Amino acid sequence: MRIKRLRIKKGYSINELSEKSGISKSYLSYIERGIQQNPSLQVLSRLANTLDTDVEDLLDNKKKEEIIELQNIDDDWIQLVHEAIQNGITKKDFAYYLDFIKFKKLNGGNDH
């Protein structure tokens, strides 16, 4: 993550960023040192606002590449996911359906 770099660029000490964002100094330190690698969206949002940037900018290049990959998903797949959500299908339901399809394929049931 780019938090430390952006903090230094703004001229903030870790104490100042902590006070301005309302995030504890120790938690910020864990994030900057990579000990805490998955801060919540709320924490990222508060840090982004304090550092005058957006959440995406705080993410490292690998995560940005993953976001770009997601943006390249076929439109038909995106439409199917939207339809599933609109019809009340949960992530758990979808995972169950995938497991069911895998099970059918393993047992020779390929009659789609």
C-alpha positions in Angstrom: 0.0 0.0 0.0 1.0 3.5 -0.6 -0.1 5.0 2.7 3.4 5.7 4.1 4.6 7.3 0.8 1.5 9.5 0.7 1.7 10.4 4.4 5.3 11.6 4.0 4.4 13.5 0.8 1.8 15.4 2.7 4.3 16.1 5.4 2.4 14.2 8.1 4.0 12.2 10.9 2.4 9.0 11.8 1.0 10.8 14.9 -0.6 13.5 12.8 -2.2 11.1 10.3 -3.5 9.1 13.3 -5.1 12.2 14.8 -6.5 13.6 11.6 -7.9 10.2 10.4 -9.1 8.9 13.8 -7.1 5.7 13.2 -4.8 4.5 16.1 -1.1 5.1 15.6 -0.3 1.4 16.3 -2.8 0.3 13.7 -1.4 2.7 11.1 2.1 1.4 11.9 0.9 -2.2 11.3 -0.6 -1.2 8.0 2.5 0.7 6.9 4.8 -2.2 7.9 2.6 -4.8 6.1 1.7 -6.5 9.4 -2.0 -5.6 8.8 -2.5 -6.3 5.1 -6.3 -6.2 4.9 -7.6 -3.0 6.6 -11.4 -2.5 6.3 -12.9 -0.3 3.6 -13.9 2.2 6.4 -10.3 2.5 7.5 -9.0 2.9 3.9 -11.7 5.5 3.2 -10.8 7.5 6.3 -7.1 7.4 5.3 -7.8 8.3 1.7 -9.9 11.3 2.7 -7.3 12.5 5.1 -4.6 12.1 2.5 -6.7 13.8 -0.2 -6.8 10.8 -2.4 -9.2 7.8 -3.1 -9.1 4.3 -1.8 -8.0 2.9 -5.2 -4.9 5.1 -5.0 -4.0 3.7 -1.6 -3.9 0.1 -3.0 -0.7 -1.3 -4.3 -0.1 -2.1 -8.0 -1.0 -5.8 -7.6 -4.5 -4.9 -6.3 -4.9 -2.3 -9.1 -4.1 -5.0 -11.6 -6.7 -7.2 -10.0 -9.2 -4.4 -10.3 -8.3 -3.9 -14.0 -8.7 -7.6 -14.6 -12.2 -7.5 -13.0 -13.1 -4.6 -15.3 -12.2 -6.8 -18.3 -14.8 -9.5 -17.5 -17.1 -10.4 -20.4 -20.3 -8.3 -20.5 -22.4 -11.5 -20.6 -20.9 -12.7 -17.3 -21.5 -9.3 -15.7 -25.1 -9.4 -16.9 -25.6 -12.9 -15.5 -24.2 -11.8 -12.1 -26.5 -8.8 -12.0 -29.5 -11.0 -12.9 -28.6 -13.5 -10.1 -28.3 -10.6 -7.6 -31.6 -9.1 -8.7 -33.3 -12.5 -8.3 -32.0 -12.9 -4.7 -29.3 -15.4 -5.3 -26.7 -15.1 -2.6 -23.0 -15.8 -2.8 -23.6 -18.9 -0.7 -26.3 -20.0 -3.2 -23.9 -19.4 -6.1 -21.1 -21.3 -4.4 -23.5 -24.2 -3.8 -24.5 -24.2 -7.4 -20.9 -24.3 -8.6 -20.2 -27.2 -6.3 -23.3 -29.0 -7.7 -22.0 -28.5 -11.3 -18.6 -29.8 -10.3 -20.1 -32.8 -8.7 -22.3 -33.6 -11.7 -19.3 -33.3 -14.0 -17.2 -35.6 -11.8 -20.0 -38.2 -11.9 -20.5 -38.1 -15.7 -23.6 -36.0 -15.7 -23.0 -33.6 -18.6 -26.5 -33.1 -19.8 -26.8 -29.3 -20.0 
